[in-house]
């Protein structure tokens, strides 16, 4: 009887932990400063209730982005197709996938809501990282105060969702109980995220001196307003220069294949498959019209 080869399939949680170790090794070999955000480290630090992570989130300086991507490409990781419309969806990370791994790696080089130059923001954050033992390896993670800032900004992008509101309430209580407010304020100011963090900070500062709140950037306002992808695309077209509008409208109606592959890298890209995906896409848009209209009414208000 012939021997049967047995393949061991990693679970997602195992893949995420080993993925942290892999990225640490790649970064160290290349001399790249990298730290991990969100994910299992936040649970260990008590910044989140226990939950499973589906990917590895690592942060590097913008100047090191291509170097770490190349290091991971040499190990079989490939960039996942992304929507090429950077005007509607400004890029802040690159997602990598591997056919033999059950999770992705998200390499962040900037963070939405932080309005200072991305290189400056990285330096502010790197100075406030610390070591943590994870997957049998020493990894670099944000301090608790920086972790709260990052998680709060992430949740504020979708504060209309119940899960994000619950996370913001949890982080607010943690900030008060562990006296992280002063450190968070310092980092918020240094990274230019005061406008984005205003809804989170106002209650915490209710008894303190009044702050002069800056206006949020157009990108941040658009992120908050666009609760549906259709809203984001229409808003980008409305805000664009007239010479750019026809091309943007054409791309919205007839998207490139990368748009379909960004949602499912195994999508059927035959002519029939693309026609079916176009039909499904229009179906989703028609269902979202009430929310799109509410989004634009909130913009007018």
PyMOL commands that set and color helices and strands:
alter all, ss='L'
color gray80, all
select helices_A, chain A and resi 12-30+39-44+62-73+118-126+144-156+162-177+181-190+194-204+218-225+229-239+242-253+257-263+271-300
alter helices_A, ss='H'
color red, helices_A
select strands_A, chain A and resi 34-36+55-60+78-79+93-97+104-108+129-134+137-142
alter strands_A, ss='S'
color yellow, strands_A
deselect
rebuild
show_as cartoon
